[in-house]
Structure formats: C-alpha cells, structure tokens
Amino acid sequence: MSDGWKFKNVKSAMVTIGIIILLLVTFAGVSYSTEKKTMARNREKARESLSKLVVCMDDRFLFSLKLSTLVDDASLTRDIDKALAQYDKNDIKKASASYIALDKALLPLQKAVFPRSDYARLQPYFERLSSIEDELEPLVQQYNAYASHFNTDLISFMGKRIAAREGWVSLDLYGLSSVLASRP
C-alpha cells in the first residue's frame, strides 16, 4: 500500500513544488503568447478583408451616384440620393444602413425606368451594380467571419487581458447578410 505524496525531506518537496510552479508559469506564458498571436492574426485579416470590402462598396455607391445623375426624374432618385448622402465608409453601422437603404431604392428605380426609351443607356449601370453585389457578398462574409473570431477571442479570460494591454476593442460587423442572401 502506498503512503501517498510523501517527500523524503523538505528540500525534495521544495524542488518539486518549484518545478510545478515553473511549469505553470511557462504554460501561462505560452498560452498568452499563442492567444495574442491568434487574436492579432484575426484582427489583421479582418482589416485586410475590410479594406477590400470598402473598395467594393465604394464602387457600388459610385455607380449608384452615376446612375442617379443619368435619371432625369428627381422623384425616382430621391431615396437613392438619401442613401448616398448617409454613406460613411469609416462607420460600419452607417455604411450597412446606407447600403440597405440604397438596395431598397434601386429595385423600384429599375422597375420605373425599364419601360422608358432610355433604359438601354441605364442597363449597363444596373448590370454593373449587380456584379459588384456578387463580388461584395463573399467579402462581407469573410470580414464578418474574421471579426467574429476576433470578438469571440476578445471576451475570453485571456482575451480580456490582452485587449486591455493592447488597447483592442471589438470590431463591428456588417449587417448586410440578409440583404445579400435574399438575392436570386
């Protein structure tokens, strides 16, 4: 029968306890470093995705502006002009709201100008807006995925300490998925 955890003397107990403490400190340091690298990588990938997404979204708003100037009826473009005025590419929540408002305004505009004789002149703009939207969907999903991973890591025990030390805050997510998902 075993006597359990008995040490021969105080010296062997102190050495064993010291080794255990050293292993725990090493484990904590490695965990901290690994978590910090993971968070930094997700944050950087989110920023890279965001820069691509903003360029694509800027293109969509630019083509919408061009389209709005080509339509000679201000009553048809009023909602588009409002959405364009709200757009702020540096504020994800405003950009999302502007995008949704623009999206809601474009479909009625296309329906209204379709029977007109100058629709052939406007059609390439509608097609380009559609192709930009196709490019935008995976970019939004990619950004939101990286930002979500970062935000999830940010609320963990170690993530809170890393964020406080690095000055990191949670990343806003784009709220366009429902608009983009409803496309045929």
DARATA-V15912 format. One record per residue. N is the residue number from 1. SS is DSSP state (H for helix, E for strand, C for the rest). PHI is phi in degrees with one decimal (999 if undefined). PSI is psi in whole degrees, -180 to 180 (* if undefined). Layout:
# DARATA-V15912
N&SS&PHI&PSI + N&SS&PHI&PSI
This chain:
# DARATA-V15912
1&C&999&140 + 2&C&-84.4&147 + 3&C&-88.2&-1 + 4&C&87.6&-147 + 5&C&-91.5&77 + 6&C&-108.9&137 + 7&C&-103.4&154 + 8&C&-65.1&-42 + 9&C&-153.2&178 + 10&H&-64.8&-37 + 11&H&-60.7&-47 + 12&H&-66.2&-34 + 13&H&-66.1&-44 + 14&H&-65.1&-41 + 15&H&-63.5&-45 + 16&H&-63.1&-46 + 17&H&-63.3&-40 + 18&H&-61.8&-43 + 19&H&-64.8&-42 + 20&H&-62.5&-44 + 21&H&-63.2&-43 + 22&H&-60.8&-42 + 23&H&-64.3&-41 + 24&H&-64.9&-43 + 25&H&-65.3&-42 + 26&H&-62.8&-45 + 27&H&-60.8&-44 + 28&H&-63.3&-42 + 29&H&-64.8&-44 + 30&H&-66.1&-41 + 31&H&-62.2&-43 + 32&H&-61.2&-48 + 33&H&-62.7&-44 + 34&H&-64.1&-45 + 35&H&-63.9&-41 + 36&H&-64.3&-43 + 37&H&-64.1&-42 + 38&H&-63.5&-45 + 39&H&-64.4&-43 + 40&H&-63.8&-40 + 41&H&-64.4&-46 + 42&H&-64.9&-38 + 43&H&-65.0&-44 + 44&H&-67.3&-41 + 45&H&-65.1&-36 + 46&H&-64.3&-41 + 47&H&-65.5&-41 + 48&H&-63.3&-45 + 49&H&-63.2&-39 + 50&H&-63.1&-40 + 51&H&-65.3&-39 + 52&H&-66.7&-41 + 53&H&-63.3&-43 + 54&H&-64.9&-40 + 55&H&-61.6&-44 + 56&H&-65.7&-43 + 57&H&-66.8&-39 + 58&H&-58.5&-41 + 59&H&-60.4&-42 + 60&H&-64.4&-42 + 61&H&-70.5&-35 + 62&H&-65.7&-46 + 63&H&-66.0&-34 + 64&H&-66.1&-39 + 65&H&-64.1&-44 + 66&H&-60.8&-44 + 67&H&-62.1&-43 + 68&H&-62.1&-37 + 69&H&-74.0&-25 + 70&H&-78.7&-26 + 71&C&-81.2&125 + 72&C&-86.2&2 + 73&C&-109.0&107 + 74&H&-63.1&-28 + 75&H&-67.6&-27 + 76&H&-79.3&-27 + 77&H&-105.8&4 + 78&H&-56.6&-48 + 79&H&-67.4&-35 + 80&H&-65.3&-44 + 81&H&-62.5&-37 + 82&H&-64.1&-45 + 83&H&-63.8&-40 + 84&H&-64.8&-38 + 85&H&-68.7&-31 + 86&H&-77.2&-22 + 87&C&-61.9&128 + 88&C&-138.2&104 + 89&C&-66.8&-15 + 90&C&-89.9&-5 + 91&C&-123.3&107 + 92&H&-60.8&-39 + 93&H&-67.2&-43 + 94&H&-67.7&-41 + 95&H&-62.3&-41 + 96&H&-63.1&-46 + 97&H&-63.4&-41 + 98&H&-64.6&-40 + 99&H&-62.9&-45 + 100&H&-63.4&-43 + 101&H&-64.0&-41 + 102&H&-63.9&-43 + 103&H&-60.3&-42 + 104&H&-67.2&-28 + 105&H&-85.2&-26 + 106&H&-71.7&-40 + 107&H&-62.3&-49 + 108&H&-62.3&-33 + 109&H&-64.3&-46 + 110&H&-62.8&-41 + 111&H&-64.0&-37 + 112&H&-73.0&-35 + 113&H&-92.1&-11 + 114&H&-55.8&-46 + 115&C&-76.2&-8 + 116&C&-75.5&158 + 117&C&-70.5&-25 + 118&C&-92.3&13 + 119&H&-62.3&-35 + 120&H&-59.4&-31 + 121&H&-75.6&-29 + 122&H&-91.0&-24 + 123&H&-55.1&-43 + 124&H&-59.7&-31 + 125&H&-69.7&-41 + 126&H&-64.7&-40 + 127&H&-65.8&-42 + 128&H&-65.4&-39 + 129&H&-61.7&-39 + 130&H&-66.9&-42 + 131&H&-68.9&-35 + 132&H&-64.0&-41 + 133&H&-62.5&-38 + 134&H&-64.4&-36 + 135&H&-72.0&-33 + 136&H&-71.9&-36 + 137&H&-55.6&-52 + 138&H&-67.4&-28 + 139&H&-67.7&-40 + 140&H&-64.9&-44 + 141&H&-62.5&-42 + 142&H&-65.8&-48 + 143&H&-60.2&-49 + 144&H&-61.2&-35 + 145&H&-66.0&-49 + 146&H&-64.5&-42 + 147&H&-65.0&-39 + 148&H&-64.9&-42 + 149&H&-61.5&-45 + 150&H&-61.3&-47 + 151&H&-63.3&-37 + 152&H&-65.3&-45 + 153&H&-63.4&-33 + 154&H&-64.9&-28 + 155&C&-93.5&-2 + 156&C&-73.6&166 + 157&H&-55.9&-53 + 158&H&-72.4&-34 + 159&H&-60.6&-38 + 160&H&-61.9&-41 + 161&H&-68.7&-42 + 162&H&-65.0&-45 + 163&H&-61.8&-41 + 164&H&-64.0&-41 + 165&H&-70.7&-39 + 166&H&-89.7&-13 + 167&C&76.8&27 + 168&C&-85.5&144 + 169&C&-124.0&165 + 170&C&-66.2&152 + 171&C&-95.3&136 + 172&C&-70.8&151 + 173&C&-106.9&150 + 174&C&-77.2&135 + 175&C&-101.1&48 + 176&C&-105.3&-7 + 177&H&-58.9&-38 + 178&H&-68.6&-36 + 179&H&-68.7&-46 + 180&H&-71.3&-34 + 181&H&-71.3&-22 + 182&C&-83.7&7 + 183&C&-78.4&148 + 184&C&-73.0&*
